[in-house]
Amino acid sequence: MKKIAVMIMAAVVLAALPVAAQTAADKDECLLAAKNCANEVDNIQKKVKKLQKEIKKGDRVYTKEELDTLKRKLDEVNQLLNDLNKPGGR
């Protein structure tokens, strides 16, 4: 009986691994935490589009805290863009 229970538990854990790996691979760590950003230099418009794309992935990829971070970064980039578009700069 114990053997069967252990085998079932192992099967459940192994079945869950690809899902966990997929969501981690779907995250843009460069946008989220400035990790894995080598050779990535984006202009402001490109960064806005990337942030919007990542936010659309929602809670199937990101935690609530991570989504809040991405939304805050999008607000900051939009504010910067607005400041740059004002007559006379900032």
N, C-alpha and C positions, 0 to 999 in steps of 0.2 A: 504494500500500500504506500509506504514511504517513497519507494522507488518511482512509482507512477506519479506521485505528487511532485517530486523533484523534477521529473522529466517534463511535466506540464509547465511548471514554473520556468524551467530553462527555455522551453519553446516560446513562452510569452515574452521573456526578456529578449531573446534573439529576434523575435518578430518586431519588437519595438525599436531596435537599434537603427534600422534604415530610416525610420521616421525622424528620430532625433538627429541623425547625421544630415538628413536632407534640410531640416529647418536651420541648422547651424550653417550649412553651405549656402543657403539662400540669403543669409544676412550680409549686408555690406558693412563689414567691420571698419572700413576706412571712414565711412560717413558717421558711423555710430561712435567709435572710440579712437579714431585716428590710428588704427592698426592696419598693417598690410597695405600701406599707401605708397610704397616705392614706385617711382615713375608715374604717379598720378597727379597731374596738375589740371584743375578744372577752372574754366571761367565761371562767372557768377551764374549765368543762365543755365549752364550745364549742371552746376551744383543744385540749383533749384529743381530742375527736372529729375535728377537722381534722387533727391530727397522726397519729392512727390511720388515717384515710382516706389520707393521703399515703404513709404507710409501707406500706400494702397495695399501692400501685402498684408497689412494689419496683424491681428493677433494669431494668425496661422503661422507666422514666422517670428514675430517680435513679442516680447513681454510688454505689459502696459507701461512699465518704466522706460523701456527702450523706445516705445512709440512716443512717449512724452518727450524724450530727449531729441528724437528726430524732428518732432513738431516744433520744439523750441529752436533747434538749429535752423529750420526752415523760416521761422519768424525772424531770426537774426539776419539771415541772408537777405530776406525780402526787405527788412529795414535798411540794410546796407545799400541795397539796390535803389531804394527810394531816396536815400540820402545822396547817393551819387548822381541821381537824375534831377535833383533840385538845382535851380539856377545858382551858379557860383559855388558848386560843390557842397560841402558840409556847411 
